[in-house]
Amino acid sequence: MKLTTLAIAAFAATLATSAYGAGDLSRANVITVNMEMGSNDDGMYLSPKAFEFETGQAYKLVMTNVDEIKHELALNEMFEKIFVRKVEAADKDGNLVAEVKGAIHEVEVGPGQTVEWFFVPVQTLESAEITCEIPGHREAGMWATVTIK
């Protein structure tokens, strides 16, 4: 009887282990992706001009505004394809100023500031634009393409 009870317990433990993930995948192996927001003699820009993400992978998008004016990033169609964990802002010394959680569509970044946007893509996306929606900025070149595989 003891062997049968032990065998059932071992089998149940094996099933339980395979039924659940080994941790929180939204926080595991986060890949940092840097984005620069700014302007130059050619106009305004988001750099790089193209981003590629993979479903199920956790990302930290580090948005740095190198300009003397504010810019923003609107995810547009990409928003529907990701799980947003949070957005963080820190002061010049790295101390946390704000942490925002929930459904975030757009983030404004002040002059000379950096903001980190943490997310996990959950659906594929062939090609879409992320943009700065401040009037005139997108038209001046503040857009990039995004693909989720």
ZARO-404368 format. One record per residue (C-alpha): y, z, x. Coordinates in steps of 0.5 Angstrom, whole numbers, padded with zeros to 4 digits, always signed. Layout:
# residues N
YZX...
# end
This chain:
# residues 149
+0000+0000+0000+0005+0002+0006+0004-0005+0009+0005-0009+0002+0012-0005+0001+0014-0006+0008+0013-0013+0007+0017-0014+0001+0022-0010+0004+0022-0015+0010+0022-0021+0005+0028-0018+0001+0032-0017+0007+0031-0024+0010+0033-0027+0003+0039-0022+0003+0041-0024+0010+0041-0032+0008+0044-0031+0002+0051-0028+0005+0055-0031+0011+0056-0027+0017+0063-0025+0016+0070-0027+0014+0070-0035+0016+0077-0035+0014+0079-0030+0020+0073-0033+0025+0075-0038+0031+0082-0039+0029+0085-0046+0032+0092-0045+0033+0096-0052+0032+0103-0052+0034+0109-0056+0030+0116-0057+0033+0122-0058+0028+0128-0061+0030+0133-0067+0031+0135-0071+0037+0139-0078+0038+0134-0081+0034+0134-0077+0028+0130-0071+0025+0123-0070+0027+0116-0066+0026+0112-0067+0032+0107-0069+0032+0107-0074+0027+0100-0073+0025+0095-0068+0024+0088-0067+0023+0084-0061+0020+0077-0060+0018+0074-0056+0012+0072-0049+0013+0076-0048+0019+0081-0043+0020+0088-0045+0023+0094-0042+0025+0100-0047+0024+0106-0045+0029+0112-0048+0026+0118-0047+0031+0125-0050+0029+0128-0052+0036+0134-0054+0032+0141-0050+0031+0140-0051+0023+0135-0049+0018+0129-0054+0017+0123-0053+0012+0116-0055+0011+0113-0057+0004+0105-0058+0004+0106-0063-0002+0099-0066-0004+0096-0062+0002+0097-0055-0002+0092-0057-0007+0087-0058-0001+0087-0051+0003+0087-0044+0002+0093-0040+0004+0091-0034+0008+0098-0032+0010+0105-0033+0013+0108-0029+0018+0115-0028+0022+0116-0024+0028+0122-0022+0032+0124-0025+0039+0120-0019+0041+0114-0021+0037+0114-0015+0032+0112-0017+0025+0118-0018+0021+0115-0021+0015+0108-0022+0012+0107-0026+0006+0101-0027+0002+0099-0032-0004+0100-0039-0006+0105-0041-0001+0108-0049-0002+0113-0049+0002+0116-0045+0008+0123-0045+0011+0124-0044+0018+0131-0041+0021+0135-0044+0027+0131-0042+0033+0126-0039+0030+0118-0039+0029+0114-0038+0023+0106-0038+0023+0102-0041+0017+0095-0039+0017+0090-0043+0012+0083-0046+0011+0082-0053+0009+0077-0053+0003+0077-0060+0001+0078-0067+0004+0084-0071+0004+0085-0078+0006+0092-0078+0008+0098-0075+0005+0105-0073+0008+0108-0066+0010+0116-0066+0009+0122-0062+0010+0125-0062+0003+0132-0060+0005+0136-0066+0002+0137-0072+0007+0132-0069+0012+0126-0073+0010+0130-0079+0010+0132-0077+0017+0125-0077+0020+0122-0070+0018+0115-0072+0016+0108-0072+0018+0102-0075+0016+0096-0070+0015+0088-0071+0014+0083-0066+0012+0076-0068+0014
# end
